[in-house]
Amino acid sequence: MMKIAVASEGRMVAQHFGHCEGFNVFTVQGGKVTESEFFQNPGHKPGFLPNYLNEMGVNVIISGGMGGGAIEIFNEKGIQVVTGAKGTAEDTLNSFLSGNLKSTGSVCHEHQHSDSCGGHD
């Protein structure tokens, strides 16, 4: 069993992890989604969200962009980070499960410039 969280704005992948509306969390067994839940973002405080998702049992986090501090915490927890994603949460999840979603390594450096995060064309 694996839990995959997609930082989301409604059904779309959020371009900035910490300021997303919430997380679509998919439970996957045998390559198939067995459960899907949406959790509101409880608030952006440095270091909080990676620990929050870790406590939920998340194995993979997918987002458009993410700050380096959050990436470090996820890495320490053994949670795979995929950045540079765009599109709907469901399409992104399916791309990940089929092995077609690769992380761009997109790191947000300046929180006040959230438009510089996420997928780069």
C-alpha positions as CSV (number, residue, x, y, z in Angstrom):
1,M,0.0,0.0,0.0
2,M,1.2,3.5,-0.8
3,K,-0.3,7.0,0.0
4,I,0.3,9.7,-2.6
5,A,-0.5,13.3,-1.8
6,V,-1.0,15.9,-4.5
7,A,-0.9,19.6,-3.4
8,S,-4.0,21.0,-5.0
9,E,-6.1,24.0,-5.9
10,G,-9.5,22.3,-6.4
11,R,-8.8,19.5,-8.9
12,M,-5.6,21.1,-10.3
13,V,-2.1,20.6,-9.1
14,A,-1.0,23.6,-7.0
15,Q,2.0,25.5,-8.2
16,H,3.2,26.3,-4.7
17,F,3.1,23.6,-2.1
18,G,2.9,25.6,1.1
19,H,0.1,27.9,-0.1
20,C,-2.1,25.2,-1.7
21,E,-5.8,24.9,-0.9
22,G,-5.3,21.4,0.3
23,F,-4.1,17.9,-0.5
24,N,-5.8,15.1,-2.6
25,V,-4.5,12.0,-0.9
26,F,-4.8,8.8,-2.9
27,T,-4.3,5.3,-1.3
28,V,-2.9,3.0,-3.9
29,Q,-2.7,-0.8,-3.7
30,G,-1.5,-3.0,-6.6
31,G,-1.3,0.0,-8.9
32,K,-4.9,0.9,-8.4
33,V,-6.5,3.7,-6.3
34,T,-8.5,2.2,-3.5
35,E,-9.3,5.4,-1.6
36,S,-9.3,9.2,-2.3
37,E,-9.7,11.9,0.2
38,F,-9.2,15.7,0.3
39,F,-7.7,17.5,3.2
40,Q,-7.7,21.3,3.7
41,N,-4.3,22.8,4.1
42,P,-4.2,23.5,7.9
43,G,-1.9,26.5,7.3
44,H,1.6,27.4,6.1
45,K,4.1,27.3,8.9
46,P,7.7,26.5,8.1
47,G,8.3,22.7,8.6
48,F,4.7,21.9,9.6
49,L,3.2,20.4,6.4
50,P,5.9,17.8,5.7
51,N,5.5,16.5,9.3
52,Y,1.7,16.7,9.0
53,L,1.7,14.6,5.8
54,N,4.3,12.2,7.2
55,E,1.9,11.6,10.2
56,M,-0.8,10.8,7.7
57,G,1.4,8.0,6.3
58,V,2.1,9.7,2.9
59,N,4.9,8.1,0.9
60,V,5.0,10.5,-2.1
61,I,4.2,14.2,-2.4
62,I,3.5,15.8,-5.8
63,S,3.4,19.5,-6.4
64,G,4.2,22.2,-8.9
65,G,6.9,23.8,-6.8
66,M,8.2,23.5,-3.3
67,G,10.6,25.3,-1.0
68,G,14.0,23.7,-0.3
69,G,13.3,23.4,3.5
70,A,10.2,21.3,2.9
71,I,12.0,19.1,0.4
72,E,14.8,18.5,3.0
73,I,12.2,17.5,5.6
74,F,10.4,15.1,3.2
75,N,13.8,13.6,2.2
76,E,14.7,13.1,5.9
77,K,11.3,11.3,6.4
78,G,11.9,9.0,3.3
79,I,9.1,10.6,1.4
80,Q,9.6,10.9,-2.4
81,V,9.2,14.5,-3.7
82,V,8.0,15.1,-7.2
83,T,7.9,18.8,-8.3
84,G,7.2,20.5,-11.6
85,A,3.8,18.7,-12.0
86,K,0.8,20.4,-13.7
87,G,-2.7,19.5,-14.7
88,T,-5.4,17.7,-12.7
89,A,-4.5,15.8,-9.6
90,E,-6.0,12.6,-11.1
91,D,-4.0,12.9,-14.4
92,T,-0.8,13.6,-12.5
93,L,-1.4,10.6,-10.2
94,N,-2.0,8.4,-13.2
95,S,1.2,9.7,-14.9
96,F,3.1,9.0,-11.7
97,L,1.7,5.4,-11.4
98,S,2.5,4.6,-15.0
99,G,6.1,5.9,-14.5
100,N,5.7,8.8,-16.9
101,L,5.9,11.6,-14.3
102,K,9.4,12.8,-13.6
103,S,10.4,15.4,-11.1
104,T,11.9,18.6,-12.6
105,G,13.5,19.4,-9.2
106,S,11.7,22.7,-9.3
107,V,12.5,24.5,-6.0
108,C,10.8,27.8,-4.9
109,H,13.4,30.2,-3.6
110,E,11.3,33.3,-2.9
111,H,8.0,32.9,-1.2
112,Q,6.8,36.4,-2.3
113,H,7.3,35.3,-6.0
114,S,5.1,32.2,-6.1
115,D,4.7,32.7,-9.8
116,S,8.3,31.6,-10.2
117,C,7.4,28.2,-8.7
118,G,6.2,25.2,-10.5
119,G,6.5,24.0,-14.1
120,H,8.9,25.8,-16.3
121,D,8.2,25.8,-20.0
